[in-house]
Amino acid sequence: MRPMPPQDLQREAPASRQRHVLTVLFSDLVGSTLLGRKVDAELLADLIDELRHIWRQAAEDHGGMLLRTQGDGGLLIFGYPHPCEDGGRRAAEAALDIHQRANALTGFPHSPPPRMRSGIAAGVVVLSPGDIERGRLDLVGDVANSAAGLLKSAPAGSIVAFEAALGPHANFFTHVPGQLPLTLSILGRSNIQRRIDATAARGLTTLVDRDGPLDQLRAFLSHESATDTPCMLLEAEAGMGKTRMLDEVIPRVSGTVLYGTCESYLRAEVLQPFMQMLRGRTMPDGLALDASVPVSTERLMELFCEWAAREPLSLVVDDWQWADDASRQLVQGLLQRAPRVAILLACRPRDDGARWIVDAPRLELMPLSLAGTTRAVHQWQPQVDPFLARRIHAHTGGVPLYVEELCRSASPLMLAQWLDGEEGGTPSWLAAWVVGRLKRLPQDLADLVRAAAVAGNTVPVHLLQAVTGHTCDAAVIQALAHADFLYPAASAGKLLFKHGLARDAVYKSIGLRERERLHAAYFELLAQDGTGDGQPEILAYHCRGASQWEQAASQAESAGDRASAAFALDSARQWYASAMDALDRVPDRDRSLSLKWCLVSNKLGMTCIFDPLAQGNDPTPFEHAVALARTLGDADTLARAQYWLGYMYYGFGRFRESERQLRDSRSVAEQARDVRLVAQVDATLAQVLAAASRYDEALPVFDEALAAKRRQSKPGSSMAIGSAYSLSCKGSILADRGEFDEAHRCFDEALALLGGTTHPVANSVRNWVAVALVWQGRWREAEEVAAESARIAENTRGLLLLVVCRAAAGYARWAGAGDPEGLVQTVDAVNWMSARGGRFYNSLHYGWLADAYATLGDVVRTRQYAAHTLWRTREGERLGEACCYRALARLAVRDGQFQRASTWLDRAARSATLRGSRREAALNLSARAEMLRRQGKDSPALALEREAHGELIAMGMHWHAERVAGAS
């Protein structure tokens, strides 16, 4: 962390309001009110004066500013006027100094030594000129309040910081979790000096996509490289992992390697990296660094030259961009005078200070590939699904540190919400670094970058020129790329940001009024030249940014309709949610717009029915639609709002609540004489009853609803799509009951109704086919069907559909071939669902996992998944119940606890009876026979085996029948 020049600290306040990314430190005196009662007011005033001096000195020592004092508290800021990525580290260092100096204060009789408390937070604030009332600067934003709020529950002497404020610098300090979530209590300084070591202290990301560069560096440092040049530059942007690369490669080098780094935070000694190389290092005989003689470039050059004359020597200097002039002179001299010295300089491009090394090869670290990012993501967030991993890769540009920080900052569900545009996502330290680079650009380039950020991740050059009034020719484009902000896109005439995090940081640094002006300008240009025609997405985005809420809602709805028609349901969901949010912001919204809100919520529901996981198990919009519809006095609107709320509850696995809403919807629809809606509700109600294993109630409702739909539908129509799903659900009932031939006839009819469509409902049907094949023991066929389903699910980005088919395929692979990778695949799929709070039919998957781990003898995991299964059973979902009880019985039999095993099997039999499942009953007979065999009761076991074998053969469950026959 580089100390800021004193002149920066005295810089005048901004002439107008400006957004800044700041780190804020609030420090106050503990018990000042009580202290004021015990000591004279003048003594207390003397103490406060001393504290003001301490606050001011700590701020200046660490590149900050004492913004104002508030009674017995001081507010310090870091990152003004120049943003700094290590503001959290600066604030923590300053807080430790403040506490140490305050504790050392003396000369205040009859009172204990002062005790301080400090809080640290970071984020975007608005700064404007101050005055006598507001202090040096007027700071508006929640950051200062957040820092002060940390002190409410903080004990005397404590320093508490939000994790996000420290970011990768947290382990420069010893700390423990704070009392509040996502906070740290800082205890003191650690021995760590490099940021890579601070990162390593919390665990390192697996090194991926780096085999080629590692081999090149090892060869160069081992003097085995084909190149004759004595110097190589390892270039990488911040966060690419160049220091990590050096730590990995140095132990692989044969020969002597000396390592040093240019530290930017503390005031570094002259020739710092080379002094680090020599301290504590055993040198060849006759060589030594005399501590009594002043260090100079010439002395070190002679020492290194003599050392290299005895053996090949490799010097590695990290963060070369911060090297002092003496270090640069030393390297230049060594390259001229020491032929057996290989020098590797690791630096940031454009800031490397090594352009005079003309012939030095440059090895640039590239961003991670999608596969590499996915591996890194799964290290920190194993529950992240493939779709979210792709979005993280796109948003971070594959920069390893950004991937790690993003994954460390939130759960998969929160990450998905951030990437959907909700608040959060860009760590404060990273935003400060990006904005700091932006502020160093010439004004015309900075204007272009800001305007481009308003346009989005990609911007047409002609629009950018029109909005800003600046020329954007080849030289300017090259300068923007050189600054690492904007690059030519694959599409001619467009520029794009390297990654979404940088774009977001720039966008949030732009003032509200300026953002609105730029959005409005883009909208007007698009509307005038017709570019926006047929592109409601871009028009909706700019209307929203310009706070033109009614137009934004209309365009967002159109964008959602277009995405929905193309089965891009993830995009459609985002646009419908955006339209509803825009309607909520319309001032004095009238009744027609409230009706529109309810209509759009229905469309949102339509996009969620095949992937409720995308809604994050949150029914709030649909619950609000029902409440709003009640105030509008429109029966049709109310019935449909209740229907979609009921459907969402169904998709979330909340079957009891779903049934209540659907019955309410049916009642209102009947009163409104909406025959079509009544049929639709009945079909969905049958699906809910089936999910709750109330088969005897569900089947007649299915038959009646399907008969009604058959009279009205045609292949590929919306009615046919609904009928196809109902048929697949009916088929699932028949399959569970062991009527597999009838079940597959339902599935075949459903697929015929769909007529080859790529609609997601086809996946739902195939998934039930795969489950039925698993139940029947037709493992290879189940895998094949599920694999086809997975391919389509990935194309349509349907997470729930992908979970179901991946779980079925994985379990089939494990059960049929004993492949452990199949079991891993099932676990991953189940984790993807649980990370989003999903519960849809998950007792089935938990039951499979309990069965698998019981077979493997893994007691802990069996009980873990059995507990999940039985919890879902209490919620009314029983598909995995009997399988789970058989798994627990298997464990009990293995331990010789036959009475307990018998109890579990009795419960499995009860589950089969409740569902009328002939299939489960036969498997229960087989399990009980196995228990009797272990007890030595061969005769009754044989009778049960024969009965089970006959039942299994009758149902076409031949694999299971062969196992029973083999046991006997």
N, C-alpha and C positions, 0 to 999 in steps of 0.2 A: 504494500500500500504506500504510494508515494505521497510525502508531505506536500500540502498545497502551499504555493508561494504566499507570503504575507500580504501582498497587494490584493490578492483575491479576497481575503477576509475583510478588507476595508472597502470593497466595491460597493457602490451605491445600490439602493433597492431598485427593482425593476420600475421602469416608467409607467407600466400598466400591469394589469393582471396577467400572470403567467402560470402555467402548470409546471410543476417540478416533481421529480421523484426524489423524495427525501427520506432519510432515516432520522427519527426524532428520539431524543433521550430526555426524559423528564426525571429530575432528581429532587427530592425534598427532604427536609429535616424531620425526623420522627419525634413526635411528642412536643412540638414547639408550643402548643397551647399550655400544656402543663409546665413546661420550662418557663414560660412567660410569667407564671404565677409565683415561681420560686426565685427568680433572679430579677435584678433591676432592669428596667426597660432599656437603659443605655447599654448595659452589658449584652442584652439580647440583640440590640442593634449592631453592636460590635461583632457579635457572632455572625449575623447575617451578612455583614460587610465582608468578613473573612470568607464566607461561603461563596459570595459573588466573585471574589477574586479566584477562588479554587475553580468554580465553574468556568470562568473566562479562560483561565490558564489551561484547563483540561481541553476545552474546545479548541484553542489555538494549537496546542501540542499535537492534536490529532486531526487537523484540517477541517475543523468545524467552526461553528459560530454560536455564541450565547445570544439567543434571539431575544429573550426577555426573562425577567425574574417576576415571580408571582408570590409575594409574601415570603414564605420560607422555601419556595421551590424555584428551580431554574429549568428553563426549556432550551435545550441545545439542539441544533440541527446539523446534519452532515449531508453534503451533496449539493450545496449552494455556494457559489453560482454554477459550479461544474458538477454534474452528477457523478457519483462514484459507485462502482460495483461492490466495493467493500465497505460501504457506509455502516453496515451492521457491526463489522469488526472494529471500525473506528469508534463507534458509540460505546461498545462494550469495553474497549481499552480506556476510553475516557471515564466511564462509570467506575471502573476499578481504581483509577487514579483519584477520582473524587472521594470515594469511600476511604481510601488509604490516607489521603491528606486530611480529610475531616476528622478521622479517628486520631490523628496526631496533633490536633489543635489543643493548645494549653492556654492557661491564663484566664480561665473562667471558673472562679471559685464557687463552691457550694453547688456545683452542677456536674453531672457525669459527662464524659466525652461525648461529643455530638454523634448521633447515629443517623445514617442516611438510608434511603430506599430509592431505587432507580428502576424505571421501566423503559423498554426500547421497542419501538414499532417502526414500520416503514410502509411507504405507499405514495400515491399521487396526491399532491396538495395544490391549492391555488395560493400563490403569493402575490401581494400587491404592496405598494408603498405604505409604510407605517406612519405613525404620528405620536404625539405625546401620550395618547391614550392607549394605542395599540402596540407600541414598541417599535423596534427598528424595522420590522416587517410585519405585515398582517398575514397570518397564516390561517387558511380556512380548509378544513377537511377533517376527517375522522381520525387521522393518524395521531395527532397530539392527544386527543381524548383517549385513544386506545392505549397509548403509552402511560398516561396518567392513571387510567383505569386498572392497569396491572397492579398498581400499588395498593389497591383497596384490600386485597387479601394477602399482601406480601408482608412477611415479618421484617422487623428492624434489621438493617444491615444487608438486605437481600437485593440482588440485581436480577430482574426478570425480563426476558425478551421473547417476542414471538419467534418461533422457529423460522418463519419465512423471512424475517428481517436479517437473520444471520446467514441463512442459506448454507453454501458449502464452507463458510468460514467458522461454523459453530465449534468445530473441534480445535480451534486455536485456544479454546478455553475448556477448563474442566466444568462440567455442568451435570445437572440431574433434571428429570422432568419437573416442570412447574405444577402448581396446584390447578391451574386452568388448562383446558385442552390446547394442544399445539403451542405450548410455551416451554421455555427452558429457564431454570434458575442457575445463574452463572456463579461459580464458586471461586474461580481464579484463573490465572493463565496456565496453559499447558506448555509442554516443552516443544511443541510443534512450531516449525518456522515456515514450511512450505504448504501451499494450499492443497497440493496432491496428498500430503501426509494428513492434512485435516480431513480430506475426503476418505482416505484409506482407513482412518480411525473408525468410520461408520460402516466400512465395507466397500470393496471395489467392485465395479461392474465387470462382468466377464469380458475379457479382451476379445473382440470379434472384428473380422474384416481387416486384420492387420498383419497377416502372415507375410505377405510380400514386402512391405516396408520393414518389418523386423529382420528379414533375411538380408535386405540391402544394408541396413544400419550395422548389423553384426559383421558383415563382410568388410565394410569400410573401417570400422573400429578395430577389427582384427588384422588390418593391413592386407586383406585378401581381395580387395575390390579391383575390378578391371580398370578403373579410372586412375590416372596418375596424379590427380589434384590432391593436395594435402588438406583441403577443407571441403566440408559439405554443410549445406543449410537444411535443417529440418523445419519446414514452415507449416504452420497450422493456425487457424483462427482460434480465438479463445474458446475453450470447451471441447476441442477436438481430441485432446488427450496426448499432447506431445510429451509432457512430463511423465505420464504413465508409460508411454512407449520407451522412454529412456530408462526408467526403472526396470522394465522388462528385459531390455536388450543388454544392459551392462553386465549382468551376471552370466550372459551367454558368450561374452567376448573372451577369447584366449589372448592373454597379454595384459599389460598394465593399463588401466583406465582411471583417469582422475576426473572427478565430477565436481562442479561448482555451479551455483545459481546466482542470478542477479535479483535480489529481493527488492521489491518496490515500496514496501511499507515503511520499515524503520530506516532511519538515516544510515545508509550503507557506508562501510569503510571503503577507502580507495582500493581498487583492484580486488573487490570483494570475492568474485568467483574463484580467482586463483589463490587467494589466501585460504579459502575454504578447502581447496584441493590439497594444500600442503599441511594444514593443521592436523595433527594426530595421525599423519601418514608416515609410515616407515620408508625412508629414502635409501637408495643404494649407499654403500660405504663411501665415506668421504664427502657426501652431500648433506648440507644442513641449512636451515634458515635461521640466521642469528637474530634473535628477538631484540637484541640491544641495538641493532643497526636499523635506521629508518628504511621502510620498504620503498622501493622505486621500481619503475618499469624495467630499467636496465638490469637491476639485481635479479629480478625474477626471470628475465629473458636468459641471462647467463646460466641460472640454475636449471631451467627447463632444457636448454640446449645441451648442457653437460649430461643431464639425465638421459636425453634422447640419444646421445652418443653411445651410451652403454646398452640401451635396449629400446626397441620400438615403443613409442609412447602415444597414448590417445587421450586427448583432452575434450571433455564434454562441458559446454556452458549452456545452461538453461536460461530461458527468458532473456536472451541476448538483447532484446529491444530496450532493456533498462540498464544496459552496461554503461559505465562511465568512460570518459575519454581515454583515461590511462589504460583501461582494459582493451579498448579498441587499438591503441597504439601497440600494446603488447602482442595481440594477435597478429597484427600486420607485420611486426618484426619477426615473430616466430615463423610465419609463412615464408619469409625471405631467408631466414638463417638456419632453420631446423628441419632438414629434409625428412627425418624419421619421426616427425610428429604429425599425427592425424588429428584435425580439429573439427569437431562437430558443434555447430551453433544452432540451438533450437530457438525459434523466434516466431513472432507473428508477421505475416506478410505485410509489406508496405511500411512496417515499423521496425524492420530488422536492423537498420543502420549498417548493413553489410554490402551495399551496392558496389563498393570499391573492390569486392572480391569477384572479379568479372567471370572467371572460369569455374567458379564453385558450382557443382551440381546442386540443384534444389529438389528436395524430396518433399512433396506436399501431401499432407494427410487429408484424405478425402472423407466426406460424410459416410456414415454407415449405410449399407444397403437396407432394403426393407427387411430381408431375412435377419440381418445383423441387428437392426433396431428391435425386431420382434424378440430375439434372444435376450437382448438387454432389458427390454420391458418385462419379460417373464421372470427375470431374476428378482426384480423389485415388486412386481405385481403379478403373481402367478395366475390370478383369476381374470386377467385381461383377455378378452376374446379377440379373434383375428381382425374383426372390423375396427375395433377400438385401437388395436396395435397399428393398423394402417393409418388411421387418423393421427395418431401420435407421431408417426414417422413423417407424415406430410407437414404437420404443424411445427416440428422441431428441425426439419430438414436433415434428420439423421445425425445431428451433432450430439455426441455421446453424453456430454455434461447436461445438455438441455433435456435429453431423454430421461436421464437419471433424476434430475431435479423435479421434472414434471411428475414422474411416477412416485417420487417420495412425498410429494406435496398433498396427495389426496387419494381417496378410494377410486376404484374403477368407475363407480356411478358418478362421483363428483367430476372426474376427468371427462366423462362423456358430456356432462352438463356444461363444463367450461368450454369444451370444444364446440358445443352448440351455441356458444355466444354469451353464456351467462358470466357474471362477474368472477374474476379470479383467473388462474391459468398461467400468467406470466409472473414469475417470482420477482420481487421488488429489486433484488440485487441485479438481476439480468436486465430488467427494464431500465435501471439506472445506467448500466453499461451501454445499452443501445442508444439511449437518449443522449448520453455523454458524447458518443461518436457523432450523433446528429448535430449537436451544438457546435462541434468543431468544423463543420462543413461551411464553405462559403454560402452566403445567404441565398443565392439563386438555386444552388443545388439542394439546400435544406428545404426551400419552398417546394421544389419538385418532389422530394421524398415525402413531405407531409401530404401534399396533394395526392400523390400516388397511394399513400396509406388510406386515405379517405375513399379512393376508388376501389380498394380491395387488394387481394394478393397479386392480382394482375391488372394492368391498365393499358389501354391503347395509347400510343404515343400522341396521336393527333388530339385526343381529348385532354391529355395532360398538358399539352402546349396551349390549348384553348383556355383551359381553366386558370392556368398560372400566368399566361402571357410570356413565358420564358421559352426560348428556343431549346429544342431537345435534339440536337444533331448528333452525329457520330462521336464527336469529341466529348460532348456532355454525357452521352450514354456510357462512354468509356470511363469517364470520371466517376459516375454513379456506381459502376461495377467495381472500380478501383477502391471506392469507399466501402464496398461490401454491403450495399443496400439494394440496388436494383440491377437486374441483369436482363439481357435480351431473352425473350421467351421463344419457345419453339415456333409459335405462330408469328409470322412476320408482322412487324409494326406494333408489337406489344412488349412491355417490360413487366418483370415479376420480381417479387421479394424472394430472397433466398430461403426464408422459412417464415411461417406464420407468427412465431413468437416475436420476431423483429418488427413485423408489420403491426402487431397488436401494441407493442410498446410505443412505437411512433404514434399510432392513432390515439392512444390514451394521453399522450403528452400534448395534444392539440386542444386549445381552448374550445369550450362548448359552442360559442357564437361562431368561431372560425370554422369549426366542423360543419355546423348547420349551413353556413354560407357556401362552403365547398360542395356539400351534398346537393344543395339547391342548384348550384351552377352546373354540376354534372347532369342533374335531372333535366334542366332546361335545354342543354345541348343535345341530350339524347332524344328529347321530345321534338326539338326543332328539325334535326336532320333525319329523323325517322329511324335512327339506329336502334332506339329502344322498342320499336314495334316488334311484337312477337317475342319480346324478352321481358316479361313481367317481373322476373327475378331481380334484374338489375334496377328496374324502376322502383320496385318495392323497397329494395335496399336503400336507395337514395332518398326516397320519400320519407322513410323512417328516420334516416340520419338528419333530414331537414326538418323533422318534427311536423310533417304534413300527414297527420295520423289517419284521416279518413281515406286519403288516396293510398297511403301505405297499406291499409287493411285491404282495400280493393285489389291492389296489385299483388299482394301476398296471397290472397285467396286464389287469384288466377294462376299464380305460380304453383300453388299447391295442387290445383286441378290438373295442370299440365304434367306435373311430376307423378301424380296419382295415376293418370291415364297411361303413363309409360312404366308403371309398376315400380317407380323409384320412390318407394314408400318412405324411406328415411328422409329424403328431401321434402316430400309432401308433408310429413309430420312437422318438420321445422317451419315450413311456410304457413301452415294452418295455425300453429302456435303463435307465430309472429303476427298473423292477422288478428287473432283474438287479443293479443297484447296491445296492438295498435288501437283496436276498438275500445279497449279499456282506458286508453289515454285521450280519447276524444272528449273535449269539454262539453258538459251538458248533453250527453248522448241521448238521442230520442228513442222512442219505442221501436222504430224500424231497425235501428242499428243494434238494439238489444236482441231483436229477433234474428238479425244477421249473425250475431255472436253465437246464438244457440245453433243456428244452421251450420256454421263453421265448426263448432264443437262436434256435431254429428260427423262431419267429414274427417275430423281428426280421429274420431273413433274408428271410422272405416279403415284408416291407415294403420291402426294399432291392432286390429283383430288377429292378424297373422304374426305379429311380433309385439305382444304387450310388454316384453322386456324393455323395449325402447322407451316406454313411458315411465320406466323406473319404479314400477309398482305404486304409482301415484295417481289416485283417481280424482284429485282435487279439481281439475278443469271440468270433469263430468258431473261431479257433485255440485259445483257452482252452476252448471247449466241447468240442473234440475231446480235449484233454488231460484234462479233467474226466471225460468219458465213459469214457475208458480205465480210470480208477480205479474206476468204478462196476460194471464187469463186466456191463453190459447191452448186448447186441449191437445191438438195435434203436436204442437211444439213440446208440450209437457210429456206426452206419451213417448215421443222419440228421444227426448232427453233421458227419460227413465230407462228406455230400452238400451241406450248406449252406456249408461252407467252400469246397468245390469251386465252388459256384455263385457265391460272392462273388469268388473269384479270377477267374472268367469275367467277371463284371461289372466288375472292376477292370482287365480287359485282360491278365491274367496267365494266358495260356492253357495254358502248359506245366504250371504248378503246378495249375491247375484239372483238367487231364486226370488227373494223378497221384491227386489226392484222389477224383475221381469213380470211377476204377477201383478204388481201395481201398474206397470206399463200396459199390460193386456187389458186390465179393467178400464183404463182411460181410453185406450184405442177402441174398445168395444163401444163405449159411450159415444165416441166420435165417429163410429161406424166405418172405421178404417180397416176393411177386411184384409187387405194385403199386409198391413202391419201386424194384425193379429196372427196371421199365418207365420210371419217372420219371427214374432215373439215365441210362438209355440215351438218352432224348430229350434230356437236357441234354448228355450226352457228344457227341451228334451236333451240337448247337449249337456246342460248343467246337471240334470238328473242322472245322466249316464256317467258324468265325471264323479258324482257323489255315490256311484255304484248302486243307485236305486233303479235297477234295470227293469223291474216289473212295471214301474211307473213310466219309465222313459220310452219303452218300445211302442206302446200304443200311441203315444204323442208323436213319436217319429213317423209312424205309419200314416197317421192322419195328416200331419204337416207335409209329408212327402207326396201324398196323394193330391193334396191341394196344389202343390208346386208343379207336379208333373202335368197338370192340366194347363198350366200357364207358361211353362218354360220351353226354351229351345236351346240347342247346344251353344255354349259360349256366352249365353245371356247371364245377367246378374242373378236371375232366379235359378238358372242351372248351376251357377257357382255355389249358391247357398244350398241347393239340393245335394250337390256333390259332397260338401262337407258333412251334411246331415247323414248321408249314406255311409260315409267313412266312420262317423261316430257310431252309427248303428252296427256297422261291421265290427267295430272294436268290442261292443257288447257281446256279439255272437262269438267272436274269437275267444274272449275271456271265458265264455261258457263252454268252449270246446267245440262249437259248431263252425269249424273252420271252412267247410265247403260253402256254407251259406255266407260266411263272412267274406270270403274272396269273391263271391258273386256280387256282394254289395260294393266291394272295392272296384271291381271291373266296371260295374254300372256307373259308379262315380267318375272314373277316368274317361269312360265313353261320353258322359255328359259334358266333360270339359273340352272335348274335341281338339286335343293337342295344344291347348292354350299354355302359355308360360305363366299364367296367374299363380300367385303363391299358394292358392288353395290346392293346386296339384301336388305341391310338396306336402301339405297336410295329409292328403290322402295317402301318398307314398309312405309317409312316416308311420301311419297306422298299419299299412301293409308290412313294413319292416318289423314293427312291434309284434304283429300277429305271427310272422315267420319266426321271430325269436321265441315266442311262446311255444310254437310248434316244434322247435328244435331244428329248424331248417336254416342252419347257421350261414352257409355259403350264400344262399339266396337272399337272406336278410342283409348280409354285407353288401351284396350287389345293388339291391334296391336302395339301401341307405346311402351308398356312395353316389348314385345318380341324384338322389335327393339333396345330398350335400353340395354337389356341383351347382344345382339350381339355386339353393339357398345362398351360396356365396355370391352368385351373380345378382340376386335380388336383395342381398344384404339383410336377410331375415334371420336375426340371431336366434330366436326361439326355435325356428324351424331347423337351423343348423345344430342347435343343442340336441334336439330330439334325435335327429338322424345320426349324429356323431356318437351319442350315447348308445344307441341301438347297435350301430356298426361295431363299436368298440367292445361291447359286451358279447356280441356274437363271435367276434374274433377271439376273445379270451375263452368263452365257453366251448367253442367248437374246436379250436386248435391249441388252447392253452398259451396263447401269445400274451406275454405280460404287457406289451405295448398297447394291446387292445384295452386292457384295464386302465392304463394311464390315460388313454384317449377318453374313456368314459368318465374318469375322475375330472379331467380337464373340462369336459362339456358340462358336467354338473356344477363345477366351480364358476363357469361363465354365467350360469343361470343365478346361482346364489349371490354373485357379486352385484347383480342388478335387482336383488330382492325378489326374484321370480319363484313362484310356487306351483306353476301349472303342471299337474300330473307328476310332480317330482317325487312322490312316494314310489312310483314305478322305478325310477332310476336309483333312488336310495336303496330300495329293496334288492335290485340287481347287485349293487356294490356290497351290501351286507352279505348276500349269498356268496359272492366271489371271495371276499376276505375271510368268511367262515371256512370256505373250502381250503384256503391257504393257511388257516390256523392263526390268523392275525386277530387276536381277541379285541384289542383296542379299537381298530378300525371297524370291526364288525359291530361292536356296541355303539360306536359313533354314528354309523349310518343307520343302524336299527333305531336309534333314538330319533333321528330325523324322520324316519319312516313312520314311526308311531305317533310322533307329533302331528304329522300330516293326517294320520288316521283320525286323530281327535278333531281335526279340522273338517272331517267328512270325506276325505279322499283315501280310498282303500286299495288301490291297485297293487301296491307293493307290500301290503300287510302280511298276507300268508307267506310270501317268499321270505320276508324278514323273520317271521316266527320260525320257519324251518331252519333258517341260518342260526338263530339262537339255540334251537334244539340240537343242531349239529355240534355246536360248541359244548353244550351240556353233555351230550353222549360221549364226546371225546374225553371229557373229564370224569366220566362215570357217574354223572348226576342224572340218573334215568328218570327220577320223579319230576325233576325240573324240566327235563326234555319232554316228558309226556304232557306237562302243563302247556309248554309252548306249542306242541302239536295240537292240543285241544283248541287252543286259540286260533291256530291256522285253520282248523276244520270249521270253526265258527265263522271265520271270515269267508271261507269258500261257500258256506251255506247261505250267508247273508247276500252274497252276490249271485248265488245259483251257479257257481263256477265248477262245472264238471272237470275242467282242466286242473284247477287247483286241488280239487278233491282227490284226483288220481295221484298227483304229486305228493299230497299229504300221506296217502296210503303207502307210497314208496318210501317216504321218510320214516314212517312208523315201522315199516318192515325192517329198515336198516337199523333202527334202534333195538328192535327185538333180536336181530341177529347178534348185535354187540352184547346183549344180555344172555346170549346162549339159548334163546327160545326159538329154535329153528322151525318147529312145526307151525306155530301161528305166523311166523315171519313168512314162511313159504306160501301160506294161504293168502296173506295180504299181497305178496308179490304177484301171485297169479291174477288176483283181482285187479291190481293196478296195471299189470301188463295188458290184460284184456281191454281195459278202459283206454289205455294209451294207444293201442293198435286201432281201436274203433275211431279214435279222434284223429288218426293220422300223425300222432306224435311218435314217430318210429325211433328217433334217436333216443328219446327217454325210455321207450320200451326196451331197446337193446341194452341200456344200462341196467334196467331192472332184471332182465333175463340174465345178464352177466353176473349180477349179485347173487342170484339163486343157484 
